[in-house]
Amino acid sequence: MTVRVGPWSVRLAPRSLLVCAALVAIGCGVAVAAIATGEFTVSVPDVLDALFGQGTPVAELIVSKLRAPRVVTGLLVGAAFGAGGAIFQSLTKNPLGSPDFIGFSAGASTGGIVAVIAGGSAMTIAGGALAGCVVTAVLVYALAFRRGVQGYRLVLVGIGANTLLLAVNNYLLTRADINDAATAGAWLTGSLSGRGWEHAIPVAVALAVLLPVCALVARPMRMIEMGDDAAKAMGVKVEAVRAVAVTAGVLLTGVATAAAGPVVFVALAAPQIARRLTRSPGVTMGASALMGAVLLTASDLVAQRLLAPTQLPVGVVTAAVGGTYLALLLRKDRH
Amino acid sequence: MDAPRLSGTDLTLAYDQRVVATDLSVAIPDESFTVIIGPNACGKSTLLRALARMLRPRKGAVHLDGSVITSLPSKEVARRLGLLPQSSIVPDGISVADLVARGRYPHQRLMRQWSRADEAAVTEAMRATDVAELADRIVDELSGGQRQRVWLAMALAQETPILLLDEPTTFLDISHQIEVLDLCADLHEAGRTMVAVLHDLNQACRYATHLIVMRAGEVVAEGVPAEIVTSELVRRVFDLRCEIIQDPQTGTPMIVPEARRRVTAPALG
C-alpha cells in the first residue's frame, strides 16, 4: 500500500498497521485494567477522571501516585526492551543475539549489584546498571570487531561475556552482606513494584530520543540483513548504520534495565512475536516496541494478581507468558 | 578513446595481512561484457570487490566516471554501479516483488519511499528476468535458478549502467547457468556494461566481449577471447594441457583438455 502526497510517498503494510493498532488497543486495555483493579478497586470512569486530575482524592492517590507510575514504567520499559531486542536480533541475524544473551543485561546486573553493595540509592543502582550495560557493550563490540562486526562473532563473544559476567554476579552475591544480597536478588529478577514517576521519566526521555533514531535506521538495517556486500552495493553505509543502531540498542537496554532490573525474555520474545504477527520480512521496530510494552504490562498484571496477595516479580511471568506464546507461534510456523 | 567509466590503477589489494595483488591495473571497456577468469585464489573476486568498492585498496585507486570511487557518496555510486554478490541472505518470508523492490533503495529517501519510477523499474526488472509471474511467491520456496533470476532482477531494478556479478552461475545446474548467462548477454545487448567473474573458461569465451585472464594476482592477458585464448595461455594460467577448437555453435574458442595418457602396464597374455 502506497500513500503519495505530491513528490512524497510512503509505503505502508496494511497488516503491520493493523497489528500495531491492535497492540495499542490491548496496551490501553491492560493499562486501565492494571490501574483499576487490585486490593482497592477503582471504577473505570473514576480512573479516567483521576488521570485527567478530576477524581476524588483517594482515587487520585491510588491512581496517580501508586498504580499509574508502575503501569507507565512497565509500558515504557517494555517498549525499550522490545526495540532494543529488535535492533540486536536484526544486526546479528539471530534471535540469540538478544541483549539478554550477549551479556548486556548481565553487564547491567553487575553494575547494579556493585551499586547495591556500595550501599547506593535507587538512583545509584540505576546508574550502575546503565554504566554496566554500556561498558559491557563497548567491550563486546570491541572484541568482536574484525573488519567490521559480523553477527555470529558478536553472538559468540557476547555469549562468552554473558557467562563470565553471570559468574562474576554470583561471586558478588555470595560475598555480599545478606541484606545487600537480598536487595540485589530482588532487583535481579526484574520487578516493577514500587516504581514511581522518577523511574518512568528517564525511560520516557530515552524513548523520545531513541525511537526516532530506530525508525531512521530500520530501512538500512533491513538491507544489511541481506548481507554486508548486498547492502553496500545498494549504497548503505553499513558500519555507520551499525554503529548508530548498536548505540541506540545499548542505551535502550541499559535505560530499561536501570528502571526495572534485567527482566528476561521481553527483548527476545517481543521482536519474534511481532515479526510473526506482522509477517513482515525484516526488522519491525514499531511493532516490536509495542509488543514489548504489551508483553511487560500484561505480565506485570498477571504477576500482581495471579497469587494475590503474594506478588511475583514480573521477570518470572515474562519468561512464562512470552515463552509459552512464542512456542505456540513457532509450532504454528511448521505447518 | 576516452577513459573508460570504470578502471583500477596500481591497486594493492589485501585482506588484513594477506596481500592478494600488487600493482594491478585494469580498465573495463564501456558497454562491454567483460569476464574475469583465472584459477582459484588468483584474486579475481577480490578485484571485482575492489571495483565495486566493497574492498578499499591498500594502494592505488578505483575510478568511476573520472572520480575516485571511495570519494563519491555511496548512494550516488549505487545509482551508477550495481553488484550481485556471491552470496546474499534471503530475508525470511520475503516475496519476490518485495525483494526486487529493495533494489530501488539507492533511488529512495525517507520521504520518497515508492515513486512511480520505482514501480516502473521493478516491473521492468521482473519482466526482463522473467520472474513477473512469481511476484507473490516467497523467495525461500523457489528453485536455485529462479532465485538467482530474482537476485538479478533486484540488481536490475537498481537501474545502473554498470553491473558487476560475482560468480553468478556457481551452485546452478548447467541449464540454469546458460539461462543466467543468456540473460546477462541480453542485458549487455540492451546497452549495459557487464562485468562477471566466471569459473568456466568455455562459457567465458562464449559470452565475453572482453576477457581478463588472471593468475596469482596479476593480469596475464586481456582482450577479445578469440584473439587471446591459446593452448599456451591455458597451460600457463591453469597448468592444463589442452587443445583449442572452435565452438561449433558460436565459433568462439573452446578448450578441450588433453586426455590423460594412462601409464599402465600392458596386460600379459
Interface residues (C-beta under 8 A of the other chain):
Chain A: T2 R4 P7 W8 S9 V10 R11 K93 R147 L216 R219 R222 M223 E225 M226 G227 D229 A230 K232 A233 M234 G235 V236 K237 R275 R279 P281 G282
Chain B: Y15 D16 R49 A52 R53 M54 P73 S74 K75 E76 V77 A78 R79 G82 L83 L84 P85 Q86 S87 S88 I89 V90 P91 D92 G93 I94 S95 D98 R102 G103 Y105 P106 L110 M111 R112 Q113 W114 S115 A155 Q158
